[in-house]
């Protein structure tokens, strides 16, 4: 059985592109670690993660340009066939 999860994260508005990307990256890393832990808890999961989209959008606030980064990751996982065989 296969399942696909969509994981997404946006940054807060930041003064630089680098800061916005770093914040979004930290957030998505955290979310993927949690998802990996859940897969491990369920036992025997084979999984892969691929970036579906990422972007940085400039936003203006009272003359100052800020940047918001967004990331979407598609995570596909499948139960290990050996575990399915063991269960019957």
Secondary structure as the mmCIF struct_conf table of DSSP 4:
data_model
#
loop_
_struct_conf.conf_type_id
_struct_conf.id
_struct_conf.beg_label_comp_id
_struct_conf.beg_label_asym_id
_struct_conf.beg_label_seq_id
_struct_conf.end_label_comp_id
_struct_conf.end_label_asym_id
_struct_conf.end_label_seq_id
STRN STRN1 UNK A 2 UNK A 10
HELX_LH_PP_P HELX_LH_PP_P1 UNK A 11 UNK A 13
STRN STRN2 UNK A 14 UNK A 14
BEND BEND1 UNK A 15 UNK A 16
HELX_RH_AL_P HELX_RH_AL_P1 UNK A 17 UNK A 42
BEND BEND2 UNK A 43 UNK A 44
STRN STRN3 UNK A 45 UNK A 61
TURN_TY1_P TURN_TY1_P1 UNK A 62 UNK A 63
STRN STRN4 UNK A 64 UNK A 79
HELX_RH_AL_P HELX_RH_AL_P2 UNK A 81 UNK A 87
#
